[in-house]
Amino acid sequence: MQIMTRFFPLSAALQPYVSTIYLTEIAVPPGTRVEDYLHPEWANMRFIDGDAPLASIGGGPITAVPSFVATGPTSQASYFSAGNMRTWGIGILPAGWAKYFALPAEELADRFCDGGSHPAFAGFAPLAEKLRRANDIDAAAAMIDAHLIGLLAGAPRDDPAILAAHRALVDDDLNSVADLAAKLALSERSVERLSRRAFGFPPKLLLRRQRFLRSLGRFMLDPSMAWIDTLDHQYYDQAQFTRDFRRFMGMSPRDYAARPKPILGAAAFARAAAAGAAVQGLHKPV
């Protein structure tokens, strides 16, 4: 079995909107598949060439994934099973969602769809065939980068409140919706609307997700750590963390630690080296 994930540099113009451009290649013996779980994250688009993966978000039905799959922001783990395939991925930050898609993030939260048929993703559909024909990996990554930049010309203006909210969410000391509203100089009701539209979830859930991801991110970079040593400072105790773990990953911390992580384990190190965070949800916006 061979699994490789590689991350590519982004043009400066894309950094407020895109977390990473990445390539995952999987080669397994005939008739076998590899399984793993994606952590809760921001939105992603993936272009798949090869065996169709099977996937499920939050314990829902396991279904075949389309060759161009668009996934909204998630608050639950995504199970997937993959055979031989090559997958190009584009991580979309909240400001990028508002920039590229005329669709509230809440409408695709904890869901994936066929990007080739959903009108919101029409601007990206041409990439599918171009990537299928591409043989040079670096040239393909540059093509994705150029395509993303080209779409900016017809995109709406930035909403500075989205970037400000994202920066606040990755602040380790932010611990309440009231604090978030104060940082943004908005009412809590306005923050709620902004959060659902650009981030996909209510702000209270996002704060809880970030606290959990900070703890998980430490474990992914050092799986030898005991869970008690990974806990974010905002957790009262390990029992509270365990409840969050079951909410976001659908299993106990012990069960997750015991599972093989053939794709996400190595990818966490590669992502941290390339983009500064082991998991996409901790990516700091520019």
NORRA-V449210 format. One record per run of one state. SS is the DSSP state (alpha for helix, beta for strand, coil for the rest). FROM is the first residue (numbers start at 1). LEN is the number of residues. If there is no record, write none. Layout:
{{SS/FROM/LEN} {SS/FROM/LEN}}
This chain:
{{coil/1/1} {beta/2/7} {coil/9/3} {alpha/12/3} {coil/15/3} {beta/18/10} {coil/28/6} {beta/34/5} {coil/39/4} {beta/43/8} {coil/51/3} {beta/54/4} {coil/58/5} {beta/63/2} {coil/65/3} {beta/68/4} {coil/72/6} {beta/78/5} {coil/83/2} {beta/85/8} {coil/93/1} {alpha/94/7} {coil/101/4} {alpha/105/4} {coil/109/3} {beta/112/3} {coil/115/4} {alpha/119/15} {coil/134/3} {alpha/137/16} {coil/153/7} {alpha/160/10} {coil/170/7} {alpha/177/8} {coil/185/3} {alpha/188/12} {coil/200/3} {alpha/203/19} {coil/222/5} {alpha/227/4} {coil/231/7} {alpha/238/12} {coil/250/3} {alpha/253/6} {coil/259/5} {alpha/264/12} {coil/276/4} {alpha/280/3} {coil/283/4}}
